[in-house]
């Protein structure tokens, strides 16, 4: 009698979980306002909590933060609050540890260049807030050091990811404006002096010796917004002002502001577009949002803010007639049409973080690098010089050569 072999049916293959790569990120200066809220909580931790970022091949990358700062107590508190395992006050040791692949910098401007040099020397990939340095010379030096070392770099360009500016980009790409003529921007709000009500910005923002001033803070933003939406900035004329010199710091101590709290700039762009942007921490808001851009073109106009966007096409433009002797009862606001929200917009800081991480993993070029950051420093430096000298300043093209 022959033996019979009974073979159990093969079990169905278990679903194979996608491969997940964990990227260690040194986060320096994370106890500060922007480093904590936008970069740690709303970007890196949000990416971690969703299980990482899915890549085109189906694999995933996730993130593991290392908190770095000067106060061990503050770092321990943040780590415990958010379930973070690693923190240190020793930046040099963190940079020497191969577990951490990316160095992210959210320090005050004055401390940034020194830390970036250390990270470049350690061969770390770099992602940093702007401005990247206190001077154009130093910003270009950092860009060249990184390029020579083969270090990938990224600089925060968060305003480009605002829902309102993404809607504006779509309008531009669609040809809605025809030929764009001009851009007018209004940014700012009233920052209290700190005597009878605490100021909502740190006191170093008002001290030039500590890297403060609204030009250094905002002109790098305006540079990348203008060059990526409308054209390279060819020249700038700016007027800076210290409108309120008497201020009180975080401890209630009086100090005299040495850095401008407002700046009024006119920018000539490649292709003939003229932009004028007012930046102020001494203005009371009478607009829909804290920043608004009004763009006029031959075929239409748009007004966009952080979130909202409205348009007025050529064939729906009213025909006003100037007559100061008669009250004008026309409702000009009613001539504008709101753009519908057709997309779900991600937090802008997180969206750029995800794009940078994907570029890092896939080894692709990243356009918002330290050279792009240097152009922002160049515009800020030229704006300050323009205000000092009372004249328009031409901007030279920058390169790593």
C-alpha positions as CSV (number, residue, x, y, z in Angstrom):
1,X,0.0,0.0,0.0
2,X,1.5,3.2,-1.1
3,X,1.9,6.0,1.4
4,X,-0.2,9.1,0.9
5,X,1.2,12.5,1.7
6,X,-1.3,15.1,2.7
7,X,0.0,18.6,2.4
8,X,-1.9,21.4,4.1
9,X,-2.8,24.3,1.8
10,X,-0.2,27.0,1.9
11,X,-1.3,30.0,4.0
12,X,-2.0,33.2,2.2
13,X,1.0,35.4,2.1
14,X,0.8,38.0,4.8
15,X,0.6,41.6,3.6
16,X,4.1,43.0,3.7
17,X,4.3,46.3,5.5
18,X,6.1,49.0,3.6
19,X,9.6,49.7,4.5
20,X,10.0,52.7,6.8
21,X,13.2,54.7,7.1
22,X,13.7,56.8,10.2
23,X,15.6,60.1,9.8
24,X,17.2,61.6,12.9
25,X,16.9,65.4,13.0
26,X,18.8,67.7,15.3
27,X,16.4,70.6,16.2
28,X,18.4,73.5,17.6
29,X,16.6,76.4,19.1
30,X,13.3,74.5,19.4
31,X,12.2,76.2,22.6
32,X,11.7,79.4,20.7
33,X,8.3,80.5,19.4
34,X,8.8,79.5,15.7
35,X,11.0,76.5,16.4
36,X,8.5,75.1,18.8
37,X,5.1,75.8,17.3
38,X,5.7,75.6,13.6
39,X,8.7,73.3,13.2
40,X,8.4,70.9,16.1
41,X,4.7,70.6,16.9
42,X,3.0,71.4,13.6
43,X,5.7,69.8,11.3
44,X,8.0,67.2,12.7
45,X,5.7,65.8,15.4
46,X,2.8,65.9,13.0
47,X,4.8,63.9,10.4
48,X,5.7,61.4,13.1
49,X,2.2,61.0,14.4
50,X,0.8,60.3,10.9
51,X,3.3,57.5,10.5
52,X,5.7,59.2,8.2
53,X,5.6,60.3,4.6
54,X,4.8,57.9,1.8
55,X,7.2,58.0,-1.2
56,X,6.3,57.2,-4.8
57,X,7.7,53.7,-4.5
58,X,5.4,52.9,-1.6
59,X,8.1,53.1,1.1
60,X,7.9,55.6,3.9
61,X,10.2,57.9,5.8
62,X,9.5,59.1,9.3
63,X,11.4,61.4,11.7
64,X,13.0,61.2,15.1
65,X,13.8,64.6,16.7
66,X,16.7,65.4,18.9
67,X,16.0,68.6,20.9
68,X,19.0,70.9,21.4
69,X,19.1,74.1,23.4
70,X,20.8,75.9,26.3
71,X,18.3,75.0,29.1
72,X,18.2,71.4,30.0
73,X,15.2,72.0,32.1
74,X,13.2,73.5,29.2
75,X,14.3,70.7,26.9
76,X,13.3,68.0,29.5
77,X,9.9,69.7,29.9
78,X,9.3,69.7,26.1
79,X,10.5,66.2,25.7
80,X,8.2,64.9,28.4
81,X,5.2,66.8,27.1
82,X,5.5,65.4,23.6
83,X,7.0,61.9,24.2
84,X,10.4,62.7,22.8
85,X,13.2,60.5,23.9
86,X,16.3,62.6,23.0
87,X,17.5,66.0,24.1
88,X,20.8,67.6,24.8
89,X,22.6,70.9,25.5
90,X,25.7,69.6,23.7
91,X,25.4,70.6,20.0
92,X,29.0,69.3,19.2
93,X,28.2,65.9,20.5
94,X,24.9,65.8,18.6
95,X,26.7,66.8,15.3
96,X,29.3,64.0,15.9
97,X,26.6,61.3,16.3
98,X,25.9,59.6,13.0
99,X,22.3,58.7,14.1
100,X,21.3,62.3,13.4
101,X,21.4,63.0,9.6
102,X,19.8,66.5,9.4
103,X,20.7,69.6,11.3
104,X,17.7,72.1,11.6
105,X,18.4,75.6,12.9
106,X,15.8,77.9,14.6
107,X,18.3,80.0,16.6
108,X,18.3,83.8,16.7
109,X,19.9,85.3,13.7
110,X,23.1,86.3,15.5
111,X,23.9,82.7,16.6
112,X,22.9,81.0,13.3
113,X,26.1,81.3,11.1
114,X,28.4,79.8,13.8
115,X,26.1,76.8,14.2
116,X,25.7,76.3,10.5
117,X,29.4,76.2,10.0
118,X,29.7,73.5,12.6
119,X,26.9,71.5,10.9
120,X,28.6,71.8,7.5
121,X,31.9,70.7,8.9
122,X,30.2,67.7,10.3
123,X,28.7,66.8,6.9
124,X,25.1,67.1,8.1
125,X,22.3,68.0,5.7
126,X,21.0,71.4,6.7
127,X,17.5,72.9,7.0
128,X,17.4,76.4,8.4
129,X,15.2,79.4,9.2
130,X,16.0,82.7,7.5
131,X,17.9,85.0,7.5
132,X,20.8,82.6,7.0
133,X,23.3,85.1,8.3
134,X,23.8,88.7,9.4
135,X,25.5,89.8,6.2
136,X,25.5,88.9,2.5
137,X,29.2,88.1,2.7
138,X,28.6,85.6,5.5
139,X,25.5,84.2,3.8
140,X,27.4,83.6,0.5
141,X,30.3,82.1,2.5
142,X,28.0,79.6,4.1
143,X,26.4,78.7,0.7
144,X,29.9,78.1,-0.8
145,X,31.1,76.1,2.2
146,X,28.1,73.8,1.9
147,X,28.5,73.4,-1.9
148,X,32.2,72.6,-1.5
149,X,31.4,70.0,1.2
150,X,28.6,68.4,-0.9
151,X,26.1,69.2,1.8
152,X,22.4,69.4,0.9
153,X,20.7,72.6,2.2
154,X,17.2,73.9,2.6
155,X,16.0,77.3,3.7
156,X,12.5,78.0,5.0
157,X,10.3,79.7,2.4
158,X,7.0,79.3,4.3
159,X,5.1,82.2,2.8
160,X,5.0,80.5,-0.6
161,X,2.9,77.7,1.0
162,X,0.2,80.0,2.4
163,X,-3.2,79.0,1.0
164,X,-3.7,82.5,-0.3
165,X,-0.3,82.6,-2.1
166,X,-0.9,79.1,-3.5
167,X,-4.2,80.4,-5.0
168,X,-2.3,83.4,-6.4
169,X,0.3,81.1,-8.0
170,X,-2.5,79.2,-9.7
171,X,-4.0,82.5,-11.0
172,X,-0.6,83.4,-12.4
173,X,0.0,80.0,-14.0
174,X,-3.4,80.1,-15.6
175,X,-2.7,83.5,-17.3
176,X,-5.5,85.2,-15.5
177,X,-3.7,88.5,-15.1
178,X,-2.5,88.9,-18.6
179,X,0.7,91.1,-18.2
180,X,1.3,91.7,-14.5
181,X,1.9,95.4,-13.9
182,X,2.3,95.9,-10.2
183,X,2.2,94.3,-6.7
184,X,1.2,96.1,-3.5
185,X,1.8,94.4,-0.2
186,X,0.7,95.4,3.3
187,X,2.1,93.4,6.2
188,X,2.0,94.1,9.9
189,X,0.1,94.8,13.1
190,X,0.4,96.7,16.3
191,X,3.0,95.3,18.7
192,X,2.5,96.7,22.1
193,X,5.3,98.6,23.7
194,X,5.4,96.4,26.8
195,X,4.7,99.0,29.5
196,X,1.0,98.6,30.2
197,X,0.5,95.5,28.1
198,X,3.2,92.9,27.3
199,X,4.7,93.0,23.8
200,X,3.8,90.0,21.6
201,X,7.3,90.0,20.0
202,X,10.6,89.4,21.7
203,X,12.6,92.5,22.7
204,X,15.7,91.5,20.6
205,X,13.6,92.2,17.5
206,X,14.0,95.9,18.4
207,X,17.8,95.9,19.0
208,X,20.0,96.1,16.0
209,X,23.0,94.9,18.0
210,X,21.1,91.6,18.5
211,X,20.2,91.1,14.9
212,X,16.7,92.8,15.2
213,X,14.8,95.0,12.8
214,X,11.8,94.4,10.5
215,X,14.0,94.7,7.4
216,X,16.2,91.8,8.4
217,X,13.1,89.9,9.5
218,X,10.8,90.5,6.5
219,X,12.8,91.4,3.4
220,X,14.2,87.9,3.0
221,X,10.5,86.7,2.9
222,X,9.6,89.4,0.3
223,X,12.6,88.3,-1.8
224,X,11.5,84.7,-2.2
225,X,7.8,85.7,-2.6
226,X,8.6,88.2,-5.3
227,X,11.2,86.1,-7.2
228,X,9.2,82.9,-7.2
229,X,5.9,84.5,-8.2
230,X,6.7,87.6,-10.2
231,X,10.4,87.8,-11.1
232,X,13.9,88.4,-9.7
233,X,14.3,91.6,-7.7
234,X,16.6,93.9,-9.6
235,X,16.6,96.9,-7.3
236,X,15.2,98.3,-4.1
237,X,14.4,101.7,-2.6
238,X,13.5,101.5,1.1
239,X,12.8,103.8,4.0
240,X,13.3,102.4,7.5
241,X,11.9,104.0,10.6
242,X,12.0,103.6,14.4
243,X,8.6,105.0,15.0
244,X,8.5,104.0,18.7
245,X,11.9,104.1,20.5
246,X,10.6,103.6,24.1
247,X,9.9,99.9,24.7
248,X,9.9,97.5,27.7
249,X,11.4,94.0,27.6
250,X,10.2,90.6,28.9
251,X,11.2,91.6,32.5
252,X,9.4,94.9,32.4
253,X,12.6,96.9,32.0
254,X,12.7,100.0,29.8
255,X,15.0,100.0,26.8
256,X,15.5,102.1,23.7
257,X,14.9,100.5,20.4
258,X,17.8,100.7,18.0
259,X,16.3,98.7,15.1
260,X,13.5,99.8,12.8
261,X,10.0,98.8,13.5
262,X,8.7,99.7,10.1
263,X,10.0,99.7,6.5
264,X,8.5,101.0,3.3
265,X,10.0,99.4,0.2
266,X,9.7,99.8,-3.6
267,X,11.1,96.9,-5.6
268,X,11.8,96.8,-9.4
269,X,11.5,93.3,-10.7
270,X,12.9,91.5,-13.8
271,X,10.4,91.9,-16.6
272,X,9.2,95.4,-15.5
273,X,6.9,94.6,-12.6
274,X,7.0,97.2,-9.8
275,X,6.2,96.0,-6.2
276,X,5.8,98.2,-3.2
277,X,5.5,96.6,0.3
278,X,4.9,98.2,3.6
279,X,6.1,96.2,6.6
280,X,5.2,97.5,10.1
281,X,5.0,96.5,13.7
282,X,3.4,99.9,14.4
283,X,0.2,99.7,12.3
284,X,-3.3,99.0,13.4
285,X,-5.0,96.5,11.1
286,X,-7.8,97.6,8.8
287,X,-7.7,94.8,6.3
288,X,-9.0,91.3,6.2
289,X,-5.7,89.6,7.1
290,X,-2.3,90.4,8.6
291,X,-0.7,90.3,5.2
292,X,-2.3,91.1,1.9
293,X,-1.0,91.4,-1.7
294,X,-2.9,93.3,-4.4
295,X,-1.8,92.3,-7.9
296,X,-2.9,94.3,-10.9
297,X,-2.6,93.0,-14.5
298,X,-3.9,94.0,-17.9
299,X,-6.6,91.3,-17.8
300,X,-7.5,91.2,-14.2
301,X,-6.6,91.9,-10.5
302,X,-6.4,89.9,-7.3
303,X,-6.2,90.5,-3.6
304,X,-4.8,87.6,-1.6
305,X,-3.9,87.1,2.1
306,X,-2.9,84.3,4.3
307,X,-6.0,82.3,3.3
308,X,-8.4,84.4,1.3
309,X,-8.2,85.4,-2.4
310,X,-10.6,87.5,-4.5
311,X,-10.4,88.5,-8.1
312,X,-11.8,91.1,-10.5
313,X,-11.5,90.2,-14.2
314,X,-11.2,92.8,-16.9
315,X,-14.7,92.3,-18.1
316,X,-16.2,92.9,-14.7
317,X,-14.1,96.1,-13.8
318,X,-16.2,99.2,-12.9
319,X,-15.5,102.5,-14.6
320,X,-15.1,105.1,-11.9
321,X,-15.1,108.8,-12.6
322,X,-13.3,111.2,-10.3
323,X,-15.7,113.8,-8.9
324,X,-14.9,115.1,-5.4
325,X,-18.0,117.2,-5.4
326,X,-20.4,114.2,-5.2
327,X,-20.5,111.3,-2.7
328,X,-19.6,108.1,-4.4
329,X,-22.2,105.5,-3.4
330,X,-20.8,102.6,-5.5
331,X,-19.9,99.5,-3.5
332,X,-16.4,98.7,-4.9
333,X,-16.0,95.7,-2.5
334,X,-19.0,94.1,-4.2
335,X,-17.1,94.1,-7.5
336,X,-14.7,91.4,-6.3
337,X,-15.4,87.6,-6.5
338,X,-14.0,85.2,-3.9
339,X,-12.0,82.3,-5.2
340,X,-13.5,79.0,-3.9
341,X,-11.4,76.6,-1.8
342,X,-10.9,73.7,-4.1
343,X,-8.0,72.2,-2.2
344,X,-7.2,71.0,1.4
345,X,-4.1,73.0,2.3
346,X,-1.5,71.7,4.7
347,X,0.3,73.8,7.2
348,X,2.9,75.6,5.1
349,X,5.9,74.8,7.3
350,X,5.0,71.1,7.3
351,X,4.4,71.0,3.6
352,X,7.9,72.4,2.9
353,X,9.4,70.0,5.5
354,X,7.8,67.1,3.7
355,X,9.1,68.3,0.3
356,X,12.6,68.8,1.7
357,X,12.6,65.3,3.3
358,X,11.5,63.7,0.1
359,X,14.2,65.6,-1.9
360,X,16.7,64.5,0.7
361,X,15.8,60.8,0.5
362,X,15.5,60.8,-3.3
363,X,18.7,62.8,-3.8
364,X,17.1,65.4,-6.0
365,X,18.1,69.1,-6.3
366,X,16.4,71.4,-3.9
367,X,15.9,75.0,-5.2
368,X,15.4,76.7,-1.8
369,X,18.9,76.3,-0.7
370,X,21.5,78.4,1.0
371,X,22.2,80.4,-2.2
372,X,18.4,81.2,-2.3
373,X,18.8,82.2,1.4
374,X,21.7,84.5,0.5
375,X,19.5,86.4,-2.0
376,X,17.2,87.1,0.9
377,X,20.0,88.5,3.0
378,X,21.2,90.5,0.0
379,X,17.8,92.2,-0.3
380,X,17.7,93.0,3.4
381,X,21.2,94.4,3.3
382,X,20.4,96.5,0.3
383,X,17.2,97.7,1.9
384,X,19.1,98.9,5.0
385,X,21.8,100.6,2.8
386,X,19.1,102.2,0.7
387,X,17.5,103.7,3.8
388,X,20.8,105.0,5.1
389,X,21.9,106.5,1.8
390,X,18.5,107.7,0.6
391,X,18.8,106.1,-2.9
392,X,17.8,103.1,-5.0
393,X,20.2,100.1,-4.7
394,X,20.8,97.8,-7.7
395,X,21.1,94.1,-6.8
396,X,23.8,92.0,-8.5
397,X,23.2,88.4,-9.5
398,X,24.7,86.0,-7.0
399,X,26.5,82.7,-7.8
400,X,28.8,80.2,-6.1
401,X,31.6,80.9,-8.5
